């Protein structure tokens, strides 16, 4: 399916929304009213294995009972795909999302710690590269807590599982989107989490904390016990609603011992109760104890319905199976199993019994979910914000079992979303690189040597004011800026997050005429990265996502390296902010750009400069290990590249200033570049060649510009 088809961002919040595709796909205009709803469908046979080789003709799709035309069809077979590569297109609707939910109140601490090992092994080796997982906990004391958001970063997921969110990170900065649970792990390997002695001490402290949580809610009265279960249902309601903002099917791995099922479904009839019925003394029978609590059963049905509507399936892992002879408790495994069954059965999931080693059960879940069919249709009926539309999918395949979302909601206004919903929505856009161009953000990032293991990567973000302020009515607003750098193993290696408050009573006109430039910095070791930058207006919810590949060289001694040229321009109407968005791993002042010198003090970098034919622009070029002291003049050349990368004209460069080589081999050149006459409006590239006449070594680098 074309990536522009995936503008639906998964059905939950798309209807009534506007979006734009990436440059490489057929763009959808922001004013478009017609949207697509995507419906991920899993089809399994009697043996539980996925049914393959189905076509659009095998499916029927109904929206509120009305048959829909299937206008898009995609088949994702994860079992046949190799490892995901950075930037690889994968329909977000077909990605698997696992939420590992640890129940701290309805589980014994020792059972949780035993299950924790299997859960950690699952994220480290059971997940596929394209899978996403999240970690959360529930307790009666704190409610639901999202520990790690949906991510492919196995290190952060494993760290969240290790601590179950009960150990506060000592890091000075935290990630509000919760991709990073522990920023101290950003530059460390998976196994470098401490020795066995430290682990034993940490586990002992964790058991003590879990015992405290469990004791806080312990009571013998059934009425109080039902109130506790009511709190559980309410927290799960909120979780189900929030997960609707996350696209695709969500498989919730619920690790719990459950609560006493008699509180929900009652108990078997006793001999005494039989005698009371014979003698006409039915009034002596406790109907709630005998038949269950009808109000609680109704609440359970409502809760599981919310999960089905949000395309969630609960797989309950019965931790009561993790018992030893020393585990003496008044609550038996059989008395809690039925409550877990009710949770799972109501969402189309199942209870995984072999909790002592549920790796096989999780492997079976992976096997059954390897194949996803994605059906897309254009809805013709609307009913306003938050309106729910019921979906039904039928398939023409003998003995097939169909698993698809129960429906979708029309998009709610951003202000109506809870903080958790806003977090999940924003993180889903970043994790899946969902095209968002309501705010067409431009980003410039270049690596500089520091003499340490990590390079400094200043990041310039240009936010156009007119698009950012669209729909903004107030006198104050806030720009939220999120920057994440992931390596080729999908590990988060550094990030920074910043909020910038804007007083529009003083700056609205300037922002509308130009915009906001923000400077931050990352620290990254040598390698290739996927840099994701998202800007959001905190009031209107408008977003812009920019994604590109970044190479950080090793800056090996004596190895010539040429950084991409950087166009400089006068500040004009741009408002510049910098120096406060330091990276999670620390670093120098991000406002200290090395090329703000050489007579260019009043010039600022431009991510995508606009230059007119015949105009002269200043360009800064940074080179490493070129032209040792006393060597001859460096040789320069340039070409103008068309949008397809083919040379179209020779460029004209003049040297305005240069620095002497520094101790790390760096030197800077300030150049004047004259845009050739005759260039038609469009996007071009400036390629610069640099040669050291002493060694004969040459390098080239390029940067984009636009002719308006």
C-alpha positions in Angstrom: 0.0 0.0 0.0 1.4 3.5 -0.9 2.6 5.4 2.2 0.1 8.1 1.4 -2.6 5.6 2.0 -1.4 5.4 5.6 -2.3 9.0 6.2 -5.1 7.5 8.2 -2.6 7.0 11.1 -4.8 4.1 12.0 -8.5 4.7 12.2 -8.8 5.9 15.8 -8.2 9.6 15.4 -8.2 10.2 11.7 -11.8 10.8 10.7 -12.1 14.5 10.2 -8.3 15.0 10.4 -6.0 16.5 7.8 -2.5 15.3 7.0 0.1 15.4 4.2 2.3 12.7 2.7 6.1 12.8 2.5 7.7 14.3 -0.5 8.3 10.9 -2.0 4.7 10.0 -2.1 1.6 11.6 -3.7 0.8 14.3 -1.1 -2.6 14.7 0.4 -3.5 18.4 0.8 -4.1 19.8 4.3 -7.5 20.9 3.3 -8.6 17.5 2.1 -11.8 16.3 3.8 -11.8 12.8 2.5 -9.8 10.4 4.7 -9.2 6.7 4.8 -9.9 4.4 7.7 -7.6 1.4 7.9 -8.7 -1.8 9.5 -6.0 -4.4 10.5 -7.4 -7.9 10.3 -6.0 -11.2 11.5 -7.4 -14.4 10.1 -6.5 -17.8 11.7 -7.6 -21.3 10.9 -8.8 -24.0 13.2 -5.2 -24.8 14.1 -4.6 -21.2 15.2 -2.2 -20.6 12.3 -2.6 -17.6 10.1 -4.6 -18.1 6.9 -2.5 -16.9 4.0 -3.1 -16.0 0.3 -6.4 -14.1 0.8 -7.4 -11.3 -1.6 -9.7 -8.3 -1.3 -12.4 -10.4 -2.9 -12.3 -12.7 0.2 -13.3 -9.8 2.6 -16.5 -8.0 3.3 -16.4 -4.8 5.4 -19.3 -3.1 7.1 -19.4 0.3 8.7 -22.5 0.7 11.0 -24.1 -2.1 9.0 -23.5 -0.6 5.6 -21.2 -2.5 3.3 -18.1 -0.5 2.2 -15.9 -0.6 -0.8 -12.4 -1.7 0.0 -10.2 0.9 -1.7 -6.9 -0.2 -0.2 -5.5 -3.6 0.6 -2.2 -4.6 2.1 -0.7 -7.9 3.3 2.0 -7.8 5.9 3.7 -11.2 6.6 6.2 -10.6 9.4 7.3 -14.2 9.3 8.7 -13.8 5.8 10.4 -10.4 6.4 14.0 -10.1 7.4 15.3 -7.6 10.0 13.8 -4.1 9.6 16.2 -1.5 8.4 16.1 2.2 9.4 13.7 4.0 7.2 12.1 0.8 5.8 8.5 1.5 4.9 6.1 -0.6 7.0 2.4 0.1 7.2 2.0 1.3 10.8 -1.4 -0.4 11.0 0.3 -3.8 10.6 3.0 -3.4 13.2 2.6 -5.5 16.4 2.3 -3.5 19.6 2.7 -5.4 22.9 1.9 -3.7 26.2 3.4 -5.6 29.1 1.2 -4.7 32.1 2.3 -5.8 35.5 -0.4 -5.9 38.2 1.4 -4.9 41.5 -1.7 -5.2 43.7 -3.4 -8.5 42.7 -0.1 -10.5 42.5 2.4 -11.8 44.9 5.8 -10.0 44.6 7.7 -13.2 44.2 5.5 -14.3 41.4 6.0 -10.9 39.7 9.8 -11.2 39.9 9.7 -14.7 38.5 7.6 -13.5 35.6 9.7 -10.5 35.1 12.6 -12.6 33.7 10.4 -14.2 31.0 9.0 -10.8 30.1 12.5 -9.3 29.8 13.6 -12.3 27.6 10.6 -11.6 25.4 11.5 -8.0 24.6 15.2 -8.9 24.2 14.9 -11.9 21.9 11.2 -12.7 21.3 10.1 -9.4 19.6 10.8 -8.9 15.9 12.6 -5.8 14.8 9.5 -4.2 13.5 7.5 -4.8 16.7 6.8 -2.2 19.3 6.4 -2.8 23.0 5.5 -0.8 26.1 5.8 -1.4 29.8 3.2 -0.3 32.4 2.2 -1.1 35.9 -1.1 -1.1 37.9 -1.5 -0.7 41.6 -4.3 0.5 43.8 -2.1 3.1 45.3 -0.8 4.8 42.1 -3.2 3.5 39.5 -1.9 2.9 36.0 1.6 4.1 35.2 3.2 4.0 31.8 6.8 3.2 32.3 8.1 2.9 28.8 6.1 4.1 25.8 5.7 1.9 22.6 9.2 1.5 21.3 11.6 -0.8 19.6 14.4 0.0 22.0 15.0 -3.3 23.8 17.4 -1.7 26.3 14.9 0.8 27.6 12.1 -1.8 27.7 14.3 -4.2 29.6 15.3 -1.5 32.1 11.7 -0.6 32.7 10.9 -4.3 33.3 13.9 -4.7 35.6 12.6 -2.0 38.0 8.8 -2.2 37.3 8.9 1.6 37.5 9.4 1.5 41.3 13.0 2.7 41.1 13.4 6.3 40.2 16.0 7.1 37.6 18.8 9.3 38.9 19.0 11.1 35.6 18.6 14.8 35.7 16.4 15.0 32.6 13.4 12.7 31.8 11.6 12.1 28.6 7.9 13.3 28.8 7.0 10.9 25.9 8.6 8.1 27.9 10.7 6.5 25.2 13.6 6.7 27.6 13.0 5.3 31.0 16.6 5.5 32.2 18.8 8.0 30.3 21.9 6.5 32.0 21.4 3.5 29.7 21.7 5.5 26.4 25.4 4.9 25.9 25.6 1.5 27.6 25.2 -2.1 26.3 22.3 -4.4 27.1 24.3 -6.4 29.6 25.9 -3.6 31.5 23.3 -3.2 34.3 25.3 -4.2 37.3 26.7 -7.5 38.8 24.8 -10.2 40.5 25.3 -8.7 43.9 23.8 -5.4 42.8 20.9 -7.3 41.2 20.2 -9.4 44.4 20.1 -6.2 46.5 17.9 -4.4 44.0 15.5 -7.4 43.9 15.3 -7.5 47.6 14.4 -3.8 47.7 11.9 -4.3 44.9 10.2 -7.2 46.8 9.9 -5.0 49.9 8.3 -2.2 47.9 5.9 -4.6 46.2 4.9 -6.0 49.6 4.1 -2.5 50.7 1.8 -1.9 47.7 0.1 -5.2 48.4 -0.4 -4.5 52.1 -1.9 -1.1 51.5 -4.9 -2.6 49.8 -5.3 -5.8 51.8 -8.8 -6.2 53.5 -11.0 -9.2 54.2 -14.4 -7.6 53.7 -16.1 -8.4 50.4 -17.5 -4.9 50.1 -14.1 -3.4 50.3 -12.7 -6.0 48.0 -15.3 -5.1 45.4 -14.4 -1.5 45.7 -10.8 -2.4 45.0 -11.9 -4.3 41.9 -14.0 -1.2 40.9 -10.8 0.9 41.0 -9.1 -1.7 38.8 -12.0 -1.5 36.3 -11.9 2.3 36.3 -8.1 2.4 35.6 -8.5 -0.1 32.8 -11.3 2.0 31.3 -8.9 5.0 31.1 -6.2 2.7 29.6 -8.6 1.4 26.9 -9.7 4.9 25.9 -6.1 6.2 25.8 -4.9 3.2 23.7 -7.4 4.1 21.0 -5.0 6.9 20.1 -2.3 4.2 19.3 -2.8 2.8 15.8 -3.2 -0.9 15.0 -3.9 -3.9 17.1 -2.6 -3.7 20.7 -1.8 -7.1 22.4 -1.8 -6.5 26.2 0.2 -9.1 28.1 -1.5 -8.8 31.6 0.7 -10.4 34.2 -1.5 -10.9 37.3 -2.9 -13.5 39.7 -6.4 -11.9 39.3 -8.9 -11.4 42.1 -11.3 -13.9 43.7 -13.7 -14.7 40.9 -16.5 -15.5 43.4 -16.8 -11.7 43.9 -17.8 -11.5 40.2 -19.5 -14.7 39.2 -20.4 -16.2 42.6 -19.8 -19.7 44.0 -21.3 -23.2 43.7 -24.4 -24.0 45.6 -23.7 -25.4 49.1 -25.6 -28.2 50.8 -26.9 -25.6 53.4 -28.2 -23.4 50.6 -30.0 -26.3 49.0 -31.7 -27.1 52.3 -32.8 -23.4 52.6 -34.3 -23.5 49.2 -36.3 -26.7 50.1 -37.5 -25.1 53.4 -38.4 -21.8 51.8 -35.6 -19.9 53.5 -34.1 -18.5 50.3 -33.8 -15.1 52.1 -30.9 -16.5 54.1 -28.8 -16.9 50.9 -26.3 -14.2 50.2 -27.2 -13.6 46.5 -24.0 -11.8 45.7 -21.9 -14.6 47.2 -24.0 -17.2 45.5 -24.7 -15.7 42.1 -22.1 -13.0 41.8 -22.5 -9.3 41.7 -24.6 -8.2 38.6 -23.3 -4.6 38.8 -19.7 -5.8 38.7 -20.5 -8.1 35.8 -22.0 -5.1 33.9 -18.9 -3.0 34.7 -16.7 -5.8 33.4 -18.6 -6.0 30.2 -18.4 -2.3 29.7 -14.6 -2.3 30.3 -13.9 -5.2 27.9 -16.1 -3.5 25.3 -13.9 -0.4 25.5 -10.8 -2.5 24.9 -12.5 -4.2 21.9 -13.4 -0.7 20.5 -9.8 0.4 20.9 -8.6 -2.7 19.0 -7.0 -4.2 22.1 -6.7 -7.9 23.0 -5.9 -8.9 26.6 -3.8 -12.0 27.0 -3.8 -12.7 30.8 -0.7 -14.5 32.2 -1.9 -16.4 35.3 0.9 -15.8 37.8 -0.8 -18.0 40.4 0.9 -20.9 38.6 4.2 -19.6 40.0 4.0 -21.3 43.4 6.3 -23.3 45.6 5.5 -25.4 48.7 6.4 -22.5 50.8 3.7 -20.3 49.2 0.8 -20.6 51.6 -2.1 -18.4 50.9 -5.8 -18.4 51.5 -6.5 -17.6 47.9 -6.0 -20.6 45.6 -5.0 -20.4 41.9 -8.4 -21.9 40.9 -10.3 -19.1 42.8 -8.6 -16.4 40.8 -8.3 -18.0 37.3 -11.9 -17.3 36.3 -11.5 -13.6 36.8 -8.5 -13.6 34.4 -10.6 -15.6 32.0 -13.3 -13.0 32.0 -10.8 -10.3 31.2 -9.2 -12.2 28.3 -12.4 -13.8 26.9 -14.2 -10.4 26.8 -11.5 -9.0 24.4 -10.9 -12.1 22.3 -7.7 -13.1 24.1 -6.8 -16.1 26.3 -5.4 -17.0 29.6 -1.7 -18.2 29.5 -1.5 -20.8 32.3 2.1 -21.9 32.3 3.4 -18.9 34.1 6.5 -20.7 35.4 7.7 -20.7 31.8 5.3 -18.8 29.5 7.9 -18.2 26.8 6.1 -20.9 24.7 2.8 -19.2 25.1 4.2 -15.8 24.0 5.9 -17.6 21.1 2.4 -18.9 20.1 1.0 -15.3 20.3 3.8 -14.2 18.0 3.1 -17.0 15.6 -0.6 -16.3 15.4 -0.1 -12.6 14.8 2.6 -12.9 12.1 0.1 -12.2 9.2 -2.0 -9.0 9.0 -4.4 -7.9 6.3 -5.0 -4.2 6.2 -8.3 -3.1 4.6 -8.9 0.6 3.8 -12.2 2.3 3.1 -13.5 5.9 2.8 -16.2 6.5 5.4 -19.4 8.2 4.1 -21.1 8.8 7.5 -20.1 11.2 10.2 -21.7 12.0 13.5 -19.4 14.5 15.2 -16.4 14.4 17.5 -16.1 11.2 19.5 -18.8 9.4 17.6 -18.3 5.6 17.5 -18.8 3.7 14.3 -19.2 -0.1 14.5 -17.2 -2.2 12.2 -17.7 -5.8 11.1 -15.4 -7.9 8.9 -16.4 -11.1 7.2 -14.1 -13.4 5.3 -14.8 -16.2 2.8 -12.5 -18.9 4.2 -13.7 -22.2 5.6 -13.2 -22.5 9.3 -11.5 -19.1 9.6 -11.6 -17.0 12.7 -11.6 -13.3 12.1 -10.0 -10.8 14.6 -10.5 -7.2 13.8 -11.3 -4.0 15.6 -14.8 -3.5 16.8 -15.1 0.0 15.4 -13.5 3.5 15.4 -14.1 6.9 16.9 -14.2 10.1 15.0 -11.4 12.4 16.0 -11.7 14.3 19.2 -10.3 17.8 19.6 -6.8 18.0 20.9 -7.9 19.8 24.1 -10.3 17.0 24.9 -7.6 14.4 25.1 -6.2 13.4 28.5 -2.4 13.9 29.1 -1.9 10.2 28.6 -3.8 10.2 25.3 -1.7 13.2 24.1 1.5 11.4 25.1 0.4 8.2 23.3 -0.7 10.0 20.2 2.5 12.0 19.9 4.7 9.0 20.6 2.8 6.9 18.0 3.5 9.6 15.3 7.2 9.6 16.2 7.6 5.8 16.5 5.9 5.0 13.3 7.1 8.1 11.4 3.5 9.0 10.4 3.6 11.9 8.0 2.6 15.1 9.7 3.0 18.4 7.9 0.6 20.7 9.6 3.8 22.5 10.7 6.3 21.9 7.9 9.4 21.9 10.1 13.0 22.0 8.7 16.0 20.6 10.5 19.7 21.0 10.1 22.1 18.6 12.0 25.8 18.3 11.6 28.4 16.4 13.7 31.6 18.0 15.1 34.5 16.3 16.8 34.9 16.8 20.5 38.0 14.7 21.3 35.8 12.3 23.2 33.9 9.1 22.4 30.9 11.0 21.3 30.6 13.8 18.7 28.7 17.0 19.3 25.7 17.2 17.0 24.1 20.7 17.0 20.5 20.6 15.8 18.8 23.6 14.2 15.0 23.5 14.0 13.1 26.0 11.9 9.4 26.4 12.7 7.4 28.5 10.2 5.3 30.9 12.3 2.3 31.1 10.0 1.7 27.4 10.1 2.6 27.1 13.8 0.0 29.8 14.7 -2.8 28.6 12.5 -5.9 28.4 14.6 -4.2 30.0 17.6 -6.5 32.6 19.2 -4.8 33.2 22.6 -2.2 35.7 23.7 0.2 33.0 24.8 1.2 29.6 23.4 3.8 27.0 23.8 6.0 25.2 21.2 6.9 21.6 22.2 10.0 20.3 20.6 11.1 16.6 20.6 14.3 15.3 19.1 15.3 11.6 19.2 18.3 9.8 17.6 18.0 6.0 17.2 20.8 3.8 15.9 20.5 1.0 13.4 19.5 -1.4 16.2 16.5 0.8 17.0 18.2 1.9 20.2 17.6 5.4 21.5 21.1 6.9 21.9 20.3 10.5 22.8 17.4 13.0 22.8 16.4 16.4 23.9 13.0 17.8 24.7 12.2 21.5 25.1 9.1 23.7 25.6 9.3 27.3 24.5 6.7 29.7 25.8 5.7 32.5 23.4 4.0 35.8 24.3 2.0 36.5 21.2 0.9 39.9 22.4 4.5 40.9 21.7 5.7 38.5 19.0 2.7 37.4 16.9 3.6 39.7 13.9 7.2 38.7 13.9 6.4 35.1 14.1 3.9 35.4 11.2 6.5 37.1 9.1 9.2 34.6 9.9 9.1 32.0 12.6 11.1 30.3 15.4 14.6 28.9 15.2 15.6 26.6 18.0 19.1 25.3 18.7 19.7 22.1 20.7 22.5 19.5 20.8 22.9 15.7 20.8 25.9 13.7 21.8 26.4 10.6 19.6 29.1 8.0 19.0 30.2 7.3 15.4 27.5 5.5 13.4 24.4 6.0 11.4 21.2 7.3 13.0 17.6 8.0 12.3 16.8 11.5 13.6 13.2 12.2 14.4 12.1 15.7 15.2 8.5 16.6 16.1 7.2 20.1 16.8 3.7 20.6 18.3 1.6 23.5 19.2 0.6 22.6 22.8 -2.7 24.6 22.4 -4.0 23.5 19.0 -2.3 20.1 18.8 -1.0 20.9 15.3 2.2 18.9 14.6 5.1 18.6 12.2 7.4 15.6 11.9 10.8 15.7 10.2 12.7 12.4 9.8 16.1 11.9 8.1 19.2 9.8 8.2 22.3 11.2 10.0 25.9 10.0 9.7 28.3 10.7 12.5 31.9 10.0 11.4 34.6 8.6 13.6 36.9 11.6 13.1 39.9 9.3 13.0 43.2 11.1 13.3 44.6 12.1 10.0 41.5 11.0 8.1 40.1 13.9 5.9 36.5 14.6 6.4 34.3 17.4 5.0 31.0 18.4 6.8 28.0 19.4 4.6 28.2 23.1 3.8 26.0 25.4 5.9 24.3 28.4 4.4 24.2 31.5 6.6 21.6 34.2 6.6 20.7 37.4 8.5 18.2 36.7 11.3 15.5 38.8 9.7 12.1 38.1 11.3 13.2 34.8 12.8 13.2 34.5 16.6 16.1 32.5 17.7 16.2 30.4 20.9 19.0 28.2 22.1 21.1 27.0 25.0 18.4 25.3 27.0 17.8 22.1 25.1 20.9 20.2 26.2 21.0 16.5 25.3 20.1 13.8 27.8 23.8 12.8 28.0 25.0 16.4 28.6 27.2 18.4 26.3 28.4 21.9 25.4 26.2 24.9 25.0 24.1 24.1 21.9 24.2 27.8 21.0 28.0 27.6 20.4 27.9 26.8 16.8 31.6 26.6 15.5 30.8 28.5 12.3 29.4 31.6 14.0 32.8 33.3 13.5 35.1 34.4 10.6 33.2 37.7 10.2 29.8 35.9 10.2 28.7 37.0 13.8 25.5 38.5 12.5 24.6 35.5 10.4 22.7 32.4 11.4 22.5 28.9 9.9 19.6 28.2 7.5 18.2 24.7 7.2 16.7 25.3 3.7 17.8 28.7 2.4 16.0 30.5 -0.3 18.4 32.2 -2.8 17.7 34.1 -6.0 19.7 33.8 -9.2 22.6 36.2 -9.2 22.5 36.7 -5.4 25.6 36.0 -3.3 25.2 33.9 -0.2 27.6 33.2 2.6 28.4 29.5 3.2 30.5 28.0 6.0 32.5 24.9 5.2 34.1 22.9 8.0 36.9 20.4 7.2 39.0 18.0 9.2 42.6 17.1 8.5 42.9 19.2 5.4 45.8 21.6 4.8 48.4 21.2 7.6 50.2 24.4 8.7 52.5 25.6 6.0 50.9 23.6 3.2 49.6 25.1 0.0 46.2 26.6 -0.6 43.2 24.2 -0.6 41.5 23.8 -3.9 37.8 24.4 -4.2 35.2 23.5 -6.8 31.4 23.4 -6.9 28.4 22.2 -8.8 24.7 22.9 -8.8 22.6 19.7 -8.5 19.0 19.3 -9.7 16.5 17.7 -7.4 17.4 14.3 -8.9 21.0 14.7 -7.9 22.3 15.3 -11.5 24.7 18.3 -12.1 23.2 21.1 -14.0 25.7 24.0 -13.7 29.1 24.9 -12.3 29.0 27.0 -9.1 31.0 30.1 -8.3 32.8 30.3 -5.0 35.1 32.8 -3.4 36.9 32.5 -0.1 36.1 35.3 2.4 38.0 34.0 5.4 39.6 30.9 6.9 40.9 29.6 10.2 44.2 27.9 10.9 44.1 24.2 11.6 43.1 23.5 15.2 44.5 20.7 17.5 41.7 18.3 16.4 42.5 19.0 12.7 39.4 21.2 12.2 39.5 24.3 10.1 36.7 26.5 8.8 36.3 28.4 5.6 33.8 31.3 5.0 32.8 31.3 1.4 30.7 33.4 -1.0 28.5 31.5 -3.3 26.8 33.2 -6.2 23.7 31.5 -7.5 23.9 31.1 -11.3 21.6 33.0 -13.5 18.9 31.0 -15.4 17.9 28.6 -12.6 14.2 27.9 -12.7 12.3 28.0 -9.4 12.7 24.7 -7.5 14.9 22.8 -5.1 18.6 22.3 -5.8 21.8 21.2 -4.1 25.2 22.9 -3.8 28.0 20.3 -4.0 31.4 21.5 -2.9 34.7 19.7 -3.7 37.8 20.3 -1.5 41.3 19.0 -2.3 44.5 19.1 -0.3 47.3 19.8 -2.8 49.9 18.4 -0.4 48.4 15.0 0.0 46.2 14.9 -3.1 43.2 13.7 -1.0 39.8 15.1 -1.9 36.3 15.0 -0.4 32.9 16.4 -1.4 29.8 17.4 0.5 26.5 19.0 -0.4 23.6 21.0 1.0 20.1 21.8 -0.4 18.7 25.3 -1.3 15.6 26.6 -2.9 15.2 29.1 -5.8 11.8 30.8 -5.1 
